[in-house]
Amino acid sequence: MADTAAALKTYNDIPVLDWDLQDPQASSYVLFKDLREKTPLVKVPMGMGSMVMALRGRMVDQIVSPENTRQLETEMKMMQGIFDGPIFDFVAQVMLFANGEVHQRRRQPVARTFAFKLMEAMRPKADAVATEIINEHLGKGPFDFLKEFAAQLPARIIADILGIPRADLPVFMKWISDTAESIGFVDVERRAGIEQSLTDFNAYVDKLLADRRANPRGDFLSDYVAATAASGDMTEGEIRAQVVGLILAGSDTTRNSMCMTLFQLLQHPDQWAALVADPDNLKKKAAEEGLRYEPVVSGIPRVTTQDMEIEGFLIPPGAIVAVSILSVLRDPEIYADPETFNIHRTDQQRWHLAFGAGAHRCAGEALARVELEETLAAIARLAPNTRVVGQHPKLQPGAIRTVDQIQVEFA
Ligand code: HEM
């Protein structure tokens, strides 16, 4: 036993990379390929300390296991100097930043009512919304695909799921874009503006919840308020935060994935032609490969709760360890020819890592898949000669990677 322990390398032996996580090279696949061949773990500077990044697929389960780690809670906000106020309260009440029994209590009513079957029923709706937006632009020259399509579709769908009137859509979309940062890193200079919007957004969601309590109408929100009442152990703030959380977690992610997947398909004319020829059979594969090739959530950070032995290293409790989704989705131990975009590949994993792993695995996966698949199929069907115009889109690094711009012409 003593010999095994002695043979283990320590936290200090993990190679350090002088990366700025906001620097584009931090998400360079060339760099990841090189690193992954040399070491399973790297340490990168983060704030006052460091974060360990795990680069290989075989390490994922161990890192997200509640036996070894926990999700970060409000400490992420405290590290940014946020100790109270609407952003802090949101983070303190939402399922994404909770652990154990508290996390389950918040997730269960959402999981029960935001179920796979219900989201599958949204397919015709997603197709109808995509068709509507395509027709607004078809044959009318280049347009801003990011703002006028990819941001619109998830917002219109979630607005419909929540029963938000079309007239409220502009202000609803403004709140989404103003407050999306609350989940990730908050720009200090924008904090006051974000908090004002979050306060208005919260009040609006409170009104929706009160309306469904008074007049249940068999939709998602009515079922959700009934499920929270039945469980009886959620505060009013928690009930609201899960709704706001669903809206925010599903907007930037789906939008950026939509842009990058369409772009990759159009960069590979043979694969685009295959999708155009058979959209119904290939839409799922196209969306999955887009999610693998350019995942929008870059990692799954956790905090170790005890000594964790991993790939020959002993990591102490209290360390931040993240699965690098960017690296693992290109791991040759899992994917043949991982650096190649190929919608025909047969080695996609049953639980796609782009949606995370473990207890916090994406609660909106079914909806995201429906939106991505129906959008790609509708464009392939109605605008088969679509092209990207001007500069190629680039993903900016970050916890959620965002597309800088993309102009598209539907034809
Ligand atoms: C392409 C689209 C999407 C991607 C790539 C994605 C990815 C992820 C990932 C990686 C996580 C886990 C984060 C972690 O463990 O730290 C997550 C969690 C979550 N996602 Fe998504 N997501 C997407 C779309 C959506 C949509 C459409 C919704 C809802 C409408 C949604 C709602 C959520 C929620 C509520 C959580 C927190 C789950 C929990 O903490 O138990 N996501 N997502």
Boltz pocket constraint, residues with backbone or C-beta under 6 A from the ligand:
constraints:
  - pocket:
      binder: B
      contacts: [[A, 95], [A, 96], [A, 97], [A, 107], [A, 158], [A, 242], [A, 245], [A, 246], [A, 247], [A, 249], [A, 250], [A, 251], [A, 253], [A, 254], [A, 257], [A, 296], [A, 297], [A, 299], [A, 300], [A, 301], [A, 353], [A, 354], [A, 355], [A, 356], [A, 357], [A, 359], [A, 360], [A, 361], [A, 362], [A, 363], [A, 364], [A, 365], [A, 367], [A, 368]]
      max_distance: 6.0
